Amino acid sequence: MKFFVELLLLYFRNGENQSKASQLYAELHPDQPAPSHKVVGRLIKRFLATGSVQEIKHGRPKSATAENNTIDVLASVEVEPKLSVRQHAQASGISKNSVCRILKTNKIHPYKTRFVQELLDRDPVNRLQFCRWAAQQIEQDPQFYKKNIFTDESTFVRHGQVSRHWTYHWSKTNPHNFAHAHSQHIEKLNVWCAIWDDYVIGPFLSMAI
């Protein structure tokens, strides 16, 4: 409700300009995705027709995919694109199936967040230098890789693992979101293992702070 009222005030205080209202909302709330001018337009249309930013029900209830509910769902997704379908349904007061139909009709899809290893500024350069050096060594000695130990580790942080199953971002286009899934600078338990030629070394457990 607060979101709708604020958009309404911005619209009328700025010459009834939908794009301006959307722009100002983005400036006032930089931590939130800005609603498009189309969302503002649908909100104004509802307000002028009913005198309210909320749906006014008369007589027989309308279908959950009616225009007013569509506005609610699309606005909810604009502001909180990372919420689940269930949470958008609760915010809009309609069923999960109805939210799914609205999102599908408006070609809004769930894009999964990629979890990546946290890299420091120096890491890309260091990795590139190592790859070039290793390639040169293999050219000189094709058995070079058998004379080195290759290691890897799996990290378990003490505050728990991030659940990756529901990490989606609802949008018409892929925002290519990513999140740091691992950090080498927090308290953790490491499970270490290595490969040397045809042999496996480990695994070994170690605590790191």
C-alpha positions in Angstrom: 0.0 0.0 0.0 2.8 2.5 0.9 4.5 1.8 -2.4 1.3 2.6 -4.4 0.6 5.8 -2.4 4.1 7.1 -2.8 4.0 6.5 -6.6 0.6 8.3 -6.7 2.0 11.3 -4.9 5.1 11.5 -7.1 2.9 11.3 -10.2 0.6 14.3 -9.2 3.4 16.4 -7.7 5.4 16.2 -11.0 3.0 17.3 -13.7 1.3 13.9 -13.9 4.4 12.5 -15.6 4.6 8.7 -15.4 8.3 8.5 -16.3 9.2 11.3 -13.9 7.4 9.5 -11.1 9.2 6.3 -11.9 12.6 8.1 -12.0 12.1 9.9 -8.7 11.0 6.7 -7.0 14.3 5.2 -8.1 16.3 8.2 -6.7 14.4 8.0 -3.4 14.9 4.3 -3.1 18.2 3.4 -4.7 18.2 0.0 -3.0 15.0 -1.1 -4.7 14.3 -1.7 -8.4 12.4 1.2 -9.9 8.8 0.5 -11.2 8.4 1.1 -14.9 6.3 3.9 -16.2 3.8 1.2 -17.4 3.3 0.1 -13.7 2.7 3.8 -12.8 0.2 4.1 -15.7 -1.8 1.1 -14.6 -1.9 2.4 -11.0 -3.1 5.8 -12.1 -5.8 4.2 -14.3 -7.1 2.2 -11.4 -7.0 5.3 -9.1 -8.9 7.5 -11.5 -11.5 4.8 -12.1 -12.1 3.7 -8.5 -10.7 6.5 -6.4 -8.5 4.0 -4.6 -5.1 2.4 -5.1 -6.6 -0.9 -3.9 -9.0 -3.1 -5.7 -12.6 -2.4 -4.8 -14.7 -5.5 -5.0 -18.4 -5.2 -5.9 -20.8 -8.1 -6.3 -19.3 -11.3 -7.8 -15.6 -11.5 -7.2 -13.4 -11.0 -10.2 -10.9 -13.6 -11.5 -7.6 -13.6 -9.8 -5.9 -12.7 -13.1 -8.0 -9.6 -13.5 -6.3 -6.3 -14.2 -6.1 -5.1 -10.7 -4.5 -8.2 -9.4 -2.1 -8.2 -12.4 -1.0 -4.7 -11.3 -0.4 -5.9 -7.8 1.7 -8.8 -8.8 3.7 -6.9 -11.4 4.4 -4.1 -8.9 5.4 -6.6 -6.2 7.9 -8.2 -8.7 9.2 -4.8 -9.7 10.0 -3.9 -6.1 11.1 -7.3 -4.8 12.2 -9.5 -7.7 13.9 -12.0 -5.5 10.8 -13.1 -3.6 9.3 -16.5 -4.2 6.0 -17.1 -5.9 4.5 -18.0 -2.5 5.7 -14.7 -1.1 4.3 -12.7 -4.0 1.0 -14.5 -3.6 0.9 -13.6 0.1 1.7 -9.9 -0.7 -1.0 -9.7 -3.4 -3.6 -11.8 -1.6 -4.1 -14.3 -4.4 -3.2 -17.9 -5.0 0.2 -19.2 -6.1 -1.4 -20.6 -9.3 -2.8 -17.1 -10.1 0.6 -15.5 -9.6 2.2 -18.1 -11.9 -0.4 -17.4 -14.6 0.2 -13.6 -14.4 3.9 -14.0 -14.5 3.7 -16.3 -17.5 1.3 -14.1 -19.4 3.6 -11.1 -18.9 6.7 -13.2 -20.0 8.4 -12.8 -16.6 10.7 -15.7 -15.9 12.8 -16.9 -12.9 16.5 -16.5 -13.5 18.7 -18.5 -11.1 21.5 -16.7 -9.3 25.0 -18.1 -10.0 27.2 -18.8 -7.0 30.8 -18.1 -7.6 34.1 -18.1 -5.7 34.9 -14.7 -4.3 37.9 -13.2 -6.2 40.2 -10.5 -5.1 41.4 -7.8 -7.5 44.8 -9.5 -8.0 43.4 -13.0 -8.6 42.5 -12.7 -12.3 46.1 -11.5 -13.2 47.7 -14.2 -11.0 45.6 -17.0 -12.6 46.3 -15.8 -16.1 50.1 -15.7 -15.4 50.0 -19.2 -13.9 48.1 -20.6 -17.0 50.6 -19.1 -19.4 53.5 -20.4 -17.3 52.0 -23.9 -17.1 51.3 -24.0 -20.9 55.0 -23.2 -21.6 56.1 -25.9 -19.2 53.9 -28.5 -20.9 55.3 -27.5 -24.3 58.8 -28.2 -23.0 57.9 -31.4 -21.1 54.6 -33.2 -22.0 54.8 -35.1 -18.7 55.0 -31.9 -16.7 51.5 -32.3 -15.3 52.4 -35.7 -13.8 55.2 -34.1 -11.8 53.0 -31.7 -9.9 50.4 -32.0 -7.2 46.9 -30.6 -8.0 44.8 -29.8 -4.9 41.3 -28.8 -4.2 39.2 -28.2 -1.1 35.6 -28.0 0.0 34.7 -25.4 2.5 32.0 -25.6 5.2 31.4 -22.2 7.0 30.2 -22.3 10.6 27.2 -20.0 10.1 25.7 -22.5 7.6 25.5 -23.0 3.9 23.4 -20.8 1.6 20.4 -22.5 0.2 20.7 -22.3 -3.6 17.4 -23.9 -4.5 15.2 -20.8 -4.2 17.7 -18.1 -5.2 15.8 -16.7 -8.2 15.3 -13.3 -9.7 12.0 -12.7 -11.6 12.5 -10.5 -14.7 11.6 -10.3 -18.4 15.4 -10.3 -19.2 18.2 -12.2 -17.5 20.0 -9.8 -15.0 22.9 -12.2 -14.8 23.0 -12.0 -11.0 25.7 -13.7 -9.0 26.5 -14.1 -5.3 29.7 -15.0 -3.5 29.2 -18.5 -2.3 32.6 -18.9 -0.8 35.1 -16.7 1.0 38.6 -17.6 2.1 38.5 -14.9 4.9 35.9 -16.3 7.4 36.0 -19.0 10.0 35.6 -22.4 8.2 36.3 -26.1 8.1 38.3 -27.2 5.1 38.2 -30.7 3.5 41.4 -30.9 1.5 42.4 -33.5 -1.2 45.1 -33.8 -3.9 46.0 -35.7 -7.0 49.5 -36.6 -7.9 49.9 -38.5 -11.2 47.5 -41.5 -10.7 47.3 -41.2 -6.9 44.8 -39.5 -4.6 46.2 -37.9 -1.4 43.8 -37.3 1.4 41.2 -36.2 2.3 42.3 -34.2 5.3 40.2 -32.0 7.6 41.5 -28.7 9.0 40.0 -25.7 10.9 40.8 -22.2 9.6 39.9 -18.9 11.2 
